[in-house]
Amino acid sequence: MNMRATIQLDGRELSVNLSKPLDISLPLSASDENPIAWYLEKPVIEPVRFGDWIGKVSEGKSSTNFNNIQFNPHGHGTHTECLGHITRDFYSVNDALGQFFFAAELISIQPEKIGEDLVITLEQVKSALPDKSPQALVIRTLPNLDAKRSKKYSNTNPPYLHFQAAKFLCEIGVEHLLIDLPSVDREHDEGKLLAHKAFWNVTNIEHLNPDARHNSTITELIFVPNHIPDGSYLLNIQTAPFVNDAAPSRPLLFKLD
């Protein structure tokens, strides 16, 4: 089935084929291939057991497969988070997203070596976004190796986004930031979380400032295959309806004709 829609973008009327999504999420599995961050073990997916009864059809004692799943959205795959990730008060990502389609720009950046770190700098982001202020920004880091799909990030000091770059994205009105790293912040940063705070415009985590960006989200641990070129897309952010600061998600890009 060919499902087409027409959208307005930068004063242009563009056609989108909704039947051909480009999936930029990483699936969650109970295997060693699952990406892992934040010092966790791999996810656990196992059948429920009640005495001798096992919720697994292949075991011959159940008519259905009936699994429990234990995982952490921040450390086990693609996830979308809201400002509740860093605030004292509770805020749910399920409330942060009121719509699910956005005009998006995909850019590729090779983080710059600064001391012992690899950093996505303000200058790099500005250079990749000349005169553009998309609703959503997707950042693919280079080199874009297939090993990202199963990488174990704990204690590897992955690249991160400089807080000045995050502040710039906030200032130009980017509402949704997607990145192929476990965090927009440095792995060991003494709890400062400067990029998170700058993007969400959070200046006080204990008594949230009134101009904090409740409806903006950050999606981490995506993977954008190399065959998808940089440029403008329609983005669909699909999230599991968890009442939590973060939820597993499946962002999809759609080509614009």
Phi, psi and omega in degrees: 000132179258106182254112182247147176225159178244131179233159175259128179217120179053041178078004180250148175262118186238150179260142180232131176267103184284354179271001181231068179287152174249106186282123179243029178257162173251126181287156178261130179219163179266039183241170178289351178279350181289133174294149182220137173224169172063037165066027180266165167270174180292159178300157178243122174234113185213152183291148174293144178233128172236097184062239179276350183277134179235129182281061181212118186301321184293344177277352175079009182241009180213146176272354180222157168272129194218084190258145163269147179231127177241119182202170174239122184299328182285332188246000189237017177149190182298130181212154177242132183232156178246181183296344175299348177295335187235005185258157176291316178282156183274132172223138185256138175295336178295335177269336185291325182265109177258344173223168193226000177240136185215149169287126188230152174240130176258125178232153177242131184223134172267111183305146184270139178285117177230106185062235179268000187252159168248121192232135169276113190266165176301316182297321179295317180293317179299319181295325181279347182234058181293118176059028178239143176219073183290159174298322183228146178234129178250121181251120174256123180271149180247146359290145184261079185274147179297340179298342177301332183297334184227019187294144174257105192273344188302130177059033176248000182049064181296163174302161180208173183263127177297142184297332177293325176293319178296320178297319178299317179297322175298315184294326181271002172092017174291121185267333185225124183246128180236136186213150184266033179238162180289343179200153172282347180253166178298143182302310177249099184232018179062027177075016183287321178049048187296320182289318176304310183297319181294318182292319180273000181055045179261116180253344180218108184282342182273319176232095192302131179294145186296339181262014174295151189265088183296329187260012176263149182227158172239129177246125184240164180059044169275176171214120181254107181303153184295337182284352178268113184283155172301152178146195184267140182216166163265130182250134171244117176261112177257127179234148170291138186283065178273138171272084187200166179293337180215157179214150172302143184218163180225085177286138180235137173256146176233132178294146177254127179264000000 
